[in-house]
Amino acid sequence: MALLALLPLGLALVRGSETVTAVAATLALVGAVLTLSAADAVARRGRTAEYRARWDLPDFLDTRVAAASFLTISAESCEERRDDEDGRWERWDRWGEGGDGIRRRLEVMVVLNFWEEVASAYNHDLLDRSWFRTDLAWQLSHNWERAEWFIRRYRTEAEDADFFCEWQTAIQALCFDLKQQADAAQRRALSVGPGDDILYVRRD
């Protein structure tokens, strides 16, 4: 009978030890998750820094200039722009015939592939978002605006609708945020007076 009287106390102790074990296991799990999260954040910053450094490499500058020279269209009217696009696409075709043209093609594609890789990393949440949105996102957008005509033309000519789709997906996700940032910067610039800040914008 005495043993039966002690049974509830024994069960309570067992349950208590199970609770302690469960709490300890939960804390250990939370600690592991936090450690992994911190490590993941460090990895994201590292990848973002790597892409930033690769883009700024001095050895990459000539390639960037060559690609920009081919891709940038400054014509204002639709007709002039269309003619310019046609002329550049004909040049692209001629480059495919060999010789120095192959190197020129590679210069363009190296730059475009770089931004497709960056966009893919962003889309798959592999980059530091806060750093990316205030730095690489602007570069990604600027280079998309420059290359969009070529990508559209390539998709049509090669019948490849997925050509640089990661880049386009990233641009669609970022466009609203970039516009908000630009609008905020414009408001800050307009809020200061002449001589107060280098961002002063003259109001006419």
Phi and psi in degrees as a GROMACS rama.xvg file:
@    title "Ramachandran Plot"
@    xaxis  label "Phi"
@    yaxis  label "Psi"
@TYPE xy
-60.9863  -39.2538  ALA-2
-64.1441  -40.5049  LEU-3
-62.9691  -35.1683  LEU-4
-67.3227  -31.1035  ALA-5
-83.2995  -10.3661  LEU-6
-58.5458  -48.3937  LEU-7
-58.5067  -39.4302  PRO-8
-63.5103  -41.1249  LEU-9
-63.1475  -42.2834  GLY-10
-63.7272  -38.8113  LEU-11
-63.2836  -41.0789  ALA-12
-64.5191  -40.8326  LEU-13
-62.7302  -46.9923  VAL-14
-61.7906  -38.2228  ARG-15
-62.2101  -43.579  GLY-16
-67.9928  -35.0252  SER-17
-64.9652  -39.7581  GLU-18
-63.9897  -45.0438  THR-19
-59.5629  -43.9461  VAL-20
-62.4135  -42.9816  THR-21
-64.1493  -42.8466  ALA-22
-63.1895  -44.0116  VAL-23
-61.9719  -41.5545  ALA-24
-65.003  -41.1425  ALA-25
-63.1247  -45.2717  THR-26
-62.0047  -39.6926  LEU-27
-63.6258  -40.5889  ALA-28
-65.2891  -44.3106  LEU-29
-61.2133  -42.48  VAL-30
-60.9671  -41.7467  GLY-31
-65.1325  -41.3783  ALA-32
-63.2202  -43.9442  VAL-33
-63.6821  -38.9663  LEU-34
-64.611  -44.44  THR-35
-64.4774  -39.6761  LEU-36
-63.1383  -42.6481  SER-37
-64.3365  -42.1955  ALA-38
-64.4734  -38.5136  ALA-39
-65.6658  -39.5645  ASP-40
-63.7254  -40.402  ALA-41
-64.2373  -41.086  VAL-42
-64.3859  -39.8345  ALA-43
-62.9532  -45.0275  ARG-44
-63.0921  -39.4366  ARG-45
-62.2748  -43.7212  GLY-46
-65.7896  -39.7695  ARG-47
-63.9525  -43.1885  THR-48
-62.6873  -38.044  ALA-49
-64.154  -44.9152  GLU-50
-64.769  -41.0417  TYR-51
-61.0535  -43.8039  ARG-52
-66.889  -40.5212  ALA-53
-61.8422  -41.466  ARG-54
-65.3417  -31.8455  TRP-55
-92.3087  3.55924  ASP-56
-58.5858  129.784  LEU-57
-56.8469  -35.7955  PRO-58
-67.3709  -17.7741  ASP-59
-91.1878  -11.426  PHE-60
-62.3787  -45.3655  LEU-61
-61.38  -39.4069  ASP-62
-64.2706  -42.579  THR-63
-61.6486  -43.7279  ARG-64
-64.3435  -44.0914  VAL-65
-62.8548  -43.9499  ALA-66
-65.0765  -42.2654  ALA-67
-64.1681  -38.9004  ALA-68
-61.4148  -39.7264  SER-69
-74.2393  -40.9465  PHE-70
-83.482  -28.4832  LEU-71
-74.3159  123.458  THR-72
-117.98  119.538  ILE-73
-103.415  -1.405  SER-74
-58.1121  138.024  ALA-75
-91.7448  -42.6063  GLU-76
-78.81  152.906  SER-77
-61.2095  -39.2631  CYS-78
-67.5449  -45.1569  GLU-79
-63.3533  -39.8284  GLU-80
-64.4154  -42.9689  ARG-81
-62.6019  -41.6294  ARG-82
-64.0657  -41.0214  ASP-83
-64.7233  -43.2352  ASP-84
-60.2239  -44.3672  GLU-85
-61.1431  -43.4269  ASP-86
-63.9303  -40.2807  GLY-87
-70.6508  -35.5732  ARG-88
-67.0816  -37.2852  TRP-89
-61.9518  -39.1323  GLU-90
-63.2342  -41.8887  ARG-91
-58.8797  -43.0502  TRP-92
-61.577  -43.9233  ASP-93
-62.673  -36.947  ARG-94
-61.8942  -26.5909  TRP-95
-73.5368  -6.82045  GLY-96
-79.9366  -8.67526  GLU-97
117.549  -170.366  GLY-98
67.0248  -143.731  GLY-99
-65.9219  -21.0409  ASP-100
-62.6363  -33.724  GLY-101
-61.9577  -42.257  ILE-102
-62.2571  -40.5681  ARG-103
-64.7878  -40.1302  ARG-104
-60.9473  -44.4032  ARG-105
-62.6903  -37.4505  LEU-106
-59.8238  -42.9576  GLU-107
-66.026  -47.0281  VAL-108
-69.7571  -30.9896  MET-109
-62.092  -43.668  VAL-110
-66.9385  -45.6395  VAL-111
-63.9873  -41.397  LEU-112
-65.7409  -33.6572  ASN-113
-59.5032  -47.7439  PHE-114
-72.4894  -29.6665  TRP-115
-64.9187  -38.8474  GLU-116
-66.2341  -44.5407  GLU-117
-61.0873  -45.1504  VAL-118
-61.7242  -41.1491  ALA-119
-62.7979  -42.283  SER-120
-62.2471  -40.4328  ALA-121
-65.3209  -46.6015  TYR-122
-60.8235  -30.9743  ASN-123
-97.4155  17.333  HIS-124
58.1577  42.6213  ASP-125
-103.734  0.107324  LEU-126
-116.848  161.354  LEU-127
-73.2053  110.66  ASP-128
-63.3012  -43.8259  ARG-129
-67.0489  -39.956  SER-130
-67.0871  -46.5923  TRP-131
-58.2483  -47.0188  PHE-132
-66.4601  -24.5231  ARG-133
-102.769  3.51878  THR-134
-138.081  -79.8288  ASP-135
-65.4974  -27.7886  LEU-136
-59.8223  -38.2636  ALA-137
-68.3322  -40.0519  TRP-138
-64.9519  -41.782  GLN-139
-60.1328  -45.116  LEU-140
-67.3781  -44.7756  SER-141
-60.8147  -43.5971  HIS-142
-72.3081  -29.0261  ASN-143
-65.2662  -44.1366  TRP-144
-59.3341  -35.8792  GLU-145
-73.0158  -37.6787  ARG-146
-99.7611  -6.28022  ALA-147
-57.0285  -40.1771  GLU-148
-62.3859  -39.9449  TRP-149
-68.3762  -42.9461  PHE-150
-63.018  -43.7678  ILE-151
-60.9339  -44.1831  ARG-152
-66.0015  -42.2744  ARG-153
-63.5082  -41.9476  TYR-154
-59.2689  -39.2041  ARG-155
-71.1405  -51.2261  THR-156
-67.2988  -38.8708  GLU-157
-93.1783  -1.29865  ALA-158
51.42  48.7083  GLU-159
-126.734  91.1758  ASP-160
-69.2185  -18.2094  ALA-161
-92.8811  5.29122  ASP-162
-61.2655  112.789  PHE-163
59.2389  42.5687  PHE-164
-72.3915  -30.3493  CYS-165
-62.5118  -41.1749  GLU-166
-62.2705  -47.5148  TRP-167
-63.3306  -40.1861  GLN-168
-60.6073  -43.7899  THR-169
-64.2113  -42.0934  ALA-170
-62.119  -43.045  ILE-171
-63.158  -34.9916  GLN-172
-74.5481  -28.6538  ALA-173
-95.5391  -18.636  LEU-174
-58.6593  -40.6983  CYS-175
-66.861  -43.3357  PHE-176
-63.9456  -41.9253  ASP-177
-65.0051  -37.8865  LEU-178
-65.7878  -40.9272  LYS-179
-61.4191  -42.4088  GLN-180
-63.6128  -42.0978  GLN-181
-65.2639  -42.3172  ALA-182
-63.4123  -41.2497  ASP-183
-64.8073  -40.3586  ALA-184
-64.688  -39.5186  ALA-185
-64.7577  -41.4877  GLN-186
-63.8691  -40.1005  ARG-187
-64.2394  -41.0951  ARG-188
-64.9738  -37.351  ALA-189
-77.112  -13.3317  LEU-190
-87.9167  -5.32891  SER-191
-108.25  158.737  VAL-192
-98.9118  168.798  GLY-193
-60.7296  134.735  PRO-194
86.1699  -13.6318  GLY-195
-84.0521  -28.9611  ASP-196
-158.727  146.297  ASP-197
-68.0563  -13.5417  ILE-198
-87.4409  6.49595  LEU-199
-55.4105  132.81  TYR-200
-114.586  124.862  VAL-201
-68.6787  133.9  ARG-202
-101.629  117.07  ARG-203
